[in-house]
């Protein structure tokens, strides 16, 4: 058997062409890995999974047209055997547990560097779960002891769907636009908005929008 035929096939899903190119260059230099497919959005990614049949999907969590968390859930439902490793610029404290709950097998921040990314890829392909040592300790602490009151970000109180609505509010989307993007009714979006206000202790819609916009801006600066 040729060495190349033993290489594990990676599908890269990221809406930034430069990021895809950089990841592909890093991965293709490895003796045991090869990139044979790329996609810039969830719809293209689903088609590439069917066509390319990768051993692992390397995916960002922020993509156009559809929530990254929903993409992970959909892919997990259709291909439960296909491991997904999230590579994101977003803070693992906010996103990692959500990604793992959605069905990802690992989460690594883009700033972690090439060597750590390759180690994460190999861990996940081998059937193990990968998170950073800091995140692993946090998760284990959460399982072994009750969380002190007020110790975590209030954003963590939001359900995945509420979290998606909150992000879209912060991006300046109206209730109608959010409803269309998430395939919900406007009434359902309004219910989510009310729950978000309650969980974050915000007094009105204006305070919600202001808080959401500020939060989205801090994520983009990270």
PyMOL commands that set and color helices and strands:
alter all, ss='L'
color gray80, all
select helices_A, chain A and resi 3-6+17-28+42-52+68-78+92-102+110-112+114-125+133-144+154-157+160-170+175-182+186-199+205-221
alter helices_A, ss='H'
color red, helices_A
select strands_A, chain A and resi 8-13+33-39+56-59+83-88+106-109
alter strands_A, ss='S'
color yellow, strands_A
deselect
rebuild
show_as cartoon
